[in-house]
Amino acid sequence: MNQSNPTMNRRYIWLLMAGHLFTDVNQGALPAILPFLVAEKGLNYTAAAGLVFAENFVQSLVQPLFGHFADRISKPWLMYIGVLVAGLGLAATGLFTNYWSIFTAVAISGIGIAAFHPQAARIANRASGEKKGAGMSIFSVGGTLGFALGPIITIACLLIWGLKGTLILIVPAIAMAILLASQTNNFQAFLKHPQVQEATKNNAGANDEWIPFAKLNVVLFCRSVVNYGLNAFLPLYWIAVLLQSKVAGGTALTIYFIFSAIGNLTGGWLADRFGIIRIIRISSVLLLPVLLIFVAMRSAPAATLLLMPVGILLSVPFSPMVVLGQKYLPDRIGLSGGVTLGLGISMGGILAPVLGWFADRHGLASEMHLVAYVSALAALMAFTLSAPLIDRFASRSTLKENAGL
């Protein structure tokens, strides 16, 4: 194991990205399963959205607790347990006929997802060194790719085997769990490396900025509502509004996630180059008009083309916001990761039943308009964000050094 420069360990960043992918493939699979449940179980939009609620409500409750735990006691084994539970829970959904059994299985999957993220985000932060934006982008894009691959894998299997095809999700979960388990001792050794320990000590006792962190999570929350309003209902929107097939709906979801991955991967690089807050503001402002044009389209090809900039603009600021949250709470990196990756993101899923209720009464087209208007609030809140103290102190120190003070 090469630890000559442990704070810039790309090997761990890519491994954590893979773990993120195999965990979030379950989150991507759930929206793709919904049209099959609607067709075969007779669920309405509200009940279907309730399953999205189950997964995300559990995450929102549990993930910050896992984050607090990660800051106090390092337990890398939670990552492979998380991947395994996430896959097993969602794989079981196709075996049940009772709605509440399906609901419970999805909630269990959410617990696994919640267990993985804070530990992984904490280690990814340490392994990123000074290039936090780029490192967290690589880590974060794993989740976006998981969302993208989820529909591809799931729809293919459901078309062949029906709802029991969800069992295929056991395979990647077990494979990734075994790989992460084999690296547990290496992760522990990395975190105990003197340079990593020194970085951790430097953050101890640092000023945590709770008010700016709360503002950041309002932005995350609004963008999460937009994200879940799209990924939970895109396949149904393609079928009910654009009059396309289930396969076309799943394909649209995959396209959205692929371009979200592109935005996620470039977001950290842009933030390192031009500044985190600037990238958050620009992408938030541009997202609103693009969304309004998208929801006005009734042509499937045109709507598909517009999914590309929508996916990019919605995801570009994601990893920068995770890094910004960790800078606002430098002494609680695990908790920050748990909240920004959990509560700040999953709250959109918790409101999915509200969006489903709205769609049942006013139609999916109106639901998409509502989602577009929520993005306006995200843009407004983005302009309330301030530079973290840890960066301002670093800038002053640099100026003093350059002036020879």
SULJOCOR-V942757 format. One record per residue. RES is the residue in three letters. BURIAL is I if it has 24 or more other C-alpha atoms within 12 Angstrom, else O. Layout:
RES;BURIAL + RES;BURIAL
This chain:
MET;O + ASN;O + GLN;O + SER;O + ASN;O + PRO;I + THR;I + MET;I + ASN;I + ARG;I + ARG;I + TYR;I + ILE;I + TRP;I + LEU;I + LEU;I + MET;I + ALA;I + GLY;I + HIS;I + LEU;I + PHE;I + THR;I + ASP;I + VAL;I + ASN;I + GLN;I + GLY;I + ALA;I + LEU;I + PRO;I + ALA;I + ILE;I + LEU;I + PRO;I + PHE;I + LEU;I + VAL;I + ALA;O + GLU;O + LYS;O + GLY;O + LEU;I + ASN;I + TYR;I + THR;I + ALA;I + ALA;I + ALA;I + GLY;I + LEU;I + VAL;I + PHE;I + ALA;I + GLU;I + ASN;I + PHE;I + VAL;I + GLN;I + SER;I + LEU;I + VAL;I + GLN;I + PRO;I + LEU;I + PHE;I + GLY;I + HIS;I + PHE;I + ALA;I + ASP;I + ARG;O + ILE;O + SER;I + LYS;I + PRO;I + TRP;I + LEU;I + MET;I + TYR;I + ILE;I + GLY;I + VAL;I + LEU;I + VAL;I + ALA;I + GLY;I + LEU;I + GLY;I + LEU;I + ALA;I + ALA;I + THR;I + GLY;I + LEU;O + PHE;I + THR;O + ASN;O + TYR;I + TRP;O + SER;O + ILE;I + PHE;I + THR;I + ALA;I + VAL;I + ALA;I + ILE;I + SER;I + GLY;I + ILE;I + GLY;I + ILE;I + ALA;I + ALA;I + PHE;I + HIS;I + PRO;I + GLN;I + ALA;I + ALA;I + ARG;I + ILE;I + ALA;I + ASN;I + ARG;I + ALA;I + SER;I + GLY;I + GLU;O + LYS;I + LYS;I + GLY;I + ALA;I + GLY;I + MET;I + SER;I + ILE;I + PHE;I + SER;I + VAL;I + GLY;I + GLY;I + THR;I + LEU;I + GLY;I + PHE;I + ALA;I + LEU;I + GLY;I + PRO;I + ILE;I + ILE;I + THR;I + ILE;I + ALA;I + CYS;I + LEU;I + LEU;O + ILE;O + TRP;O + GLY;O + LEU;I + LYS;I + GLY;I + THR;I + LEU;I + ILE;I + LEU;I + ILE;I + VAL;I + PRO;I + ALA;I + ILE;I + ALA;O + MET;I + ALA;I + ILE;O + LEU;I + LEU;I + ALA;I + SER;O + GLN;I + THR;I + ASN;O + ASN;I + PHE;I + GLN;O + ALA;O + PHE;I + LEU;I + LYS;O + HIS;O + PRO;O + GLN;O + VAL;I + GLN;O + GLU;O + ALA;I + THR;I + LYS;O + ASN;O + ASN;O + ALA;O + GLY;O + ALA;O + ASN;O + ASP;I + GLU;I + TRP;O + ILE;O + PRO;I + PHE;I + ALA;I + LYS;I + LEU;I + ASN;I + VAL;I + VAL;I + LEU;I + PHE;I + CYS;I + ARG;I + SER;I + VAL;I + VAL;I + ASN;I + TYR;I + GLY;I + LEU;I + ASN;I + ALA;I + PHE;I + LEU;I + PRO;I + LEU;I + TYR;I + TRP;I + ILE;I + ALA;I + VAL;I + LEU;I + LEU;O + GLN;I + SER;O + LYS;I + VAL;I + ALA;I + GLY;I + GLY;I + THR;I + ALA;I + LEU;I + THR;I + ILE;I + TYR;I + PHE;I + ILE;I + PHE;I + SER;I + ALA;I + ILE;I + GLY;I + ASN;I + LEU;I + THR;I + GLY;I + GLY;I + TRP;I + LEU;I + ALA;I + ASP;I + ARG;O + PHE;O + GLY;I + ILE;I + ILE;I + ARG;I + ILE;I + ILE;I + ARG;I + ILE;I + SER;I + SER;I + VAL;I + LEU;I + LEU;I + LEU;I + PRO;O + VAL;I + LEU;I + LEU;I + ILE;I + PHE;I + VAL;I + ALA;O + MET;I + ARG;O + SER;O + ALA;I + PRO;O + ALA;O + ALA;I + THR;I + LEU;O + LEU;I + LEU;I + MET;I + PRO;I + VAL;I + GLY;I + ILE;I + LEU;I + LEU;I + SER;I + VAL;I + PRO;I + PHE;I + SER;I + PRO;I + MET;I + VAL;I + VAL;I + LEU;I + GLY;I + GLN;I + LYS;I + TYR;I + LEU;I + PRO;I + ASP;I + ARG;I + ILE;I + GLY;I + LEU;I + SER;I + GLY;I + GLY;I + VAL;I + THR;I + LEU;I + GLY;I + LEU;I + GLY;I + ILE;I + SER;I + MET;I + GLY;I + GLY;I + ILE;I + LEU;I + ALA;I + PRO;I + VAL;I + LEU;I + GLY;I + TRP;O + PHE;I + ALA;I + ASP;I + ARG;O + HIS;O + GLY;O + LEU;I + ALA;I + SER;I + GLU;I + MET;I + HIS;I + LEU;I + VAL;I + ALA;I + TYR;I + VAL;I + SER;I + ALA;I + LEU;I + ALA;I + ALA;I + LEU;I + MET;I + ALA;I + PHE;I + THR;O + LEU;I + SER;I + ALA;I + PRO;I + LEU;I + ILE;I + ASP;O + ARG;O + PHE;O + ALA;O + SER;O + ARG;O + SER;O + THR;O + LEU;O + LYS;O + GLU;O + ASN;O + ALA;O + GLY;O + LEU;O
